[in-house]
Amino acid sequence: MLNLVWLKSFTTLVQYRRFQAAAQALGIAQPTLSLHIQSSKNS
């Protein structure tokens, strides 16, 4: 099942087009954002 946090991470990444910028916008670390994206692909 798709997690809403992962969905928010993905849409923010699409908006900002850079992992670091998206992570800053979300208030999380870049490795955490990477894990969210990876987890969403595997679900």
C-alpha positions as CSV (number, residue, x, y, z in Angstrom):
1,M,0.0,0.0,0.0
2,L,1.3,3.5,-0.8
3,N,2.2,5.6,2.1
4,L,1.0,9.2,2.0
5,V,4.4,10.4,3.3
6,W,6.1,8.7,0.4
7,L,3.6,10.3,-2.0
8,K,4.3,13.7,-0.6
9,S,8.1,13.1,-0.9
10,F,7.7,12.0,-4.5
11,T,5.5,15.0,-5.5
12,T,7.9,17.4,-3.8
13,L,10.8,15.8,-5.6
14,V,9.0,16.3,-8.9
15,Q,8.3,19.9,-8.0
16,Y,11.9,20.8,-7.0
17,R,13.7,18.4,-9.4
18,R,16.6,18.0,-7.0
19,F,16.9,15.7,-4.0
20,Q,18.6,18.2,-1.8
21,A,16.1,21.0,-2.5
22,A,13.1,18.7,-2.0
23,A,14.5,17.4,1.2
24,Q,15.0,20.9,2.5
25,A,11.4,21.8,1.5
26,L,10.1,18.7,3.4
27,G,12.4,19.4,6.4
28,I,14.1,16.0,6.2
29,A,17.6,14.8,5.3
30,Q,18.4,13.9,1.7
31,P,19.1,10.2,2.6
32,T,15.7,10.0,4.2
33,L,14.1,11.3,1.0
34,S,16.0,8.8,-1.0
35,L,14.7,6.0,1.2
36,H,11.1,7.3,0.8
37,I,11.4,7.2,-3.0
38,Q,13.0,3.8,-2.9
39,S,10.3,2.4,-0.6
40,S,7.6,3.8,-2.8
41,K,9.0,2.0,-5.8
42,N,9.2,-1.3,-3.9
43,S,5.6,-1.2,-2.6
